[in-house]
């Protein structure tokens, strides 16, 4: 895995932002991703300035994709081990997710085409970007670009499973959309990006039948 490309260079962060002044930036870790401690002054809504210090984790931006077959009403998801989830109480650490990955210097569409083939084995024909979102803005800089793409069974051109040299061991799962939505309610699907994409598709399907 290559190192993340920061979304915005530190020197440019406060340019044009009159309500915030960067005072100091300390590099705490540059091991896997980048952890910084930032001291800054923030002008409150009452006009007073307050000095604060926060840590921010920079892992680069990413893209996520939900493969959806509207004719059969199915979606393609993955299951893989996630250490942070395991450390926070997920019994086996295995999360069911939509495929996703870091941009690694690519544009979002190129990224998600690459990740889809690596993780699921499916060739992505016409991805459609639906929204962008900051996933954990209190501590992580990452912004995700969300895509939907229709697929058919013959679009699976590889086995998928991820890259062994990156420590990936990914199970590919195809299930009915209704089952995936029930998995959200029942706790079987707890990954944020996946819940957002599944609910987006469900809403679109609901509006299409009105």
N, C-alpha and C positions, 0 to 999 in steps of 0.2 A: 504494500500500500504506500503510495506516495504521500508526502507531507501536505497538509492543507494549505490552500491559498487564502490568506486573510481576506475577508469580504471588503474591508476598507483599510488602507494603510493608517497606522496610528497617527501619523503627522497630519492627516486630513480629517480626523474625526470631528474636531470642533469647528472646522471651517464653516462659517455661515450660521452657526448655532449660538445665538446671542445669550441663551439662557444657561449655557454650561461652559465651564472653563476647565480644561485638563491641567492639573498641577504636577502630577508625577505618575510615571508608568514603570513598574518594576516587573521584570521577567522572573516568575517563580519556578516555572518548569518548561522545558522544551524537549521532553523525552518522547512521548507518543504524539500528543498534540501540544497546544500552547496555553499555558496558564499565566495570566498577568494579574497583578494587583494595581488598581488604578485609584489615585486620589484626584478628586475633582470638586469644584464648587458648582452648586446648582441654585439658580434663582427660583425661589418658591413663588407660588401664585400671589402672595402678599408683597412681593418685591424684595424680600430679604434673601441674602445669600447664605447658603449652608454648605459647609465643607464635609464631604463624605469620602469613604474609602470602601471599595468593593473589589471582589475578585471575579474575573471573567475568563471562561474557558473557550478557546477558539479551536474548533475542529474543522473549520471550513464550511461552506454551504453544500447542500445536497439536493437530490431529487428523488421522488417516490412515484411509483406507478401501480395502478390497479388494472389488471387484465380482466376484462368482462366480456362474456359471450351472451349477448341479449337474446339470441335465438334459443339457447338452452337454459338461460338464467343461471349461469355458473361464473365463478371467479377463480383466479389462480392466486394462491397465497404460498407462503413459505413457513417453515418451522426451523428455528435455529437457537443455539444456546447464547444467552446474553448475560455476561457476568454481572453487570450492575443490577439487573432484575433479580438474579440469584441472590446477591448480597442484600437485597431489600425484601426478601421474603417469598419470592417465587420459588416454589418447592424444588422444581427440577431445572429452573433457569431457562426453559424452552418457551419462546414466544412465537405465536402465529402472527405473521406480518405480510404486508404488501412488499414487493421487492423495492429496494432503495439503495442508494450509495452516494458517496461524496463526488462532487463535480470533478475534482482532481485536475482543474484547469480547463475542462471541457465546458461547452454550453449545456444547459439542463437537458435538452432533448437528446443530444449525443450521449450524455451520461446515462440517461434512463434506458436508451436502446442497448447500451453496453451491459448495464447491470441486469436487465431482463434476460439477456441471453446467458450471462454468466450464472445467474441465480436460478432461473426457471427453465432455461433452454428454449424459450419462445422468441421467435422473431417478431418484433413490434412493427406493424405496418403504418398506422396513422395515429401516433400519440396526440392527445389533445390536452393542452394545459388548462387546468381549471381554477387554480389559485396558488398563492404563496402564503407561507406562515412562518413566524418565529415560534419555535417549538418549546423553548424554555427560557424566555427572555430575562428572567431574573438572574441567571448565572451563565448561560451559554449563548454565544453569538450566532449560532447556526440558524440560517433561514432555509426552509425546504421549498422546492418547486414541485407542485403536485400535478400528476398527469393521470388521465384515463385512456385506455386503448382497448378497442374491441379485438377479439382473437377468435380463431377457429382451431379445432384439434390439429389440423395439418400445419399450423404455424409453429408447432414444437419441432425444432430442427436439431436440438441437442438435448442431452440428459439434464443439464443444469447442475445444481449442487454447489456452485461457488468455486473458489480457487483454494486449493489445498495449501499453497504457499502463503496464503493470507489467513490460514487457520479456519477457513470456512468449511462447514459440513452441513449443508442446507437440504432439508427435505422439501420437495415440491408437492403442494396439496391443491387439488381441484375440488371445489365443493359448490353446492347451490348457494346463491346469494342469500336466500332465506335462512339457510343453516348458519352462514357467517353472521348474519344480523342477530340470530338467536344466540350465537356465541358471544356477542358483545353483552347482551342482557344477562347471560349466564356466567360470565367471567372467563370463558375460554379464550376470548380475544381481548387483550388488555393493552395492546400497543397503540399509542395515540394516533400516529399517522394513518394506520390501517383503519381505525375506527372512523376517522374523518373521511377517508376515501369511500369506505363502504356506505356510510350514511349519505354522502353526496350522490352516489349512484342510486341508492334507494329513493332519495328525494326526486331525482330526475325521472326515475321510473314512475313514481307516484304522479308527478305533474303530467307525464306523457299520457296517462290514462284518464285524466280529468277532462 
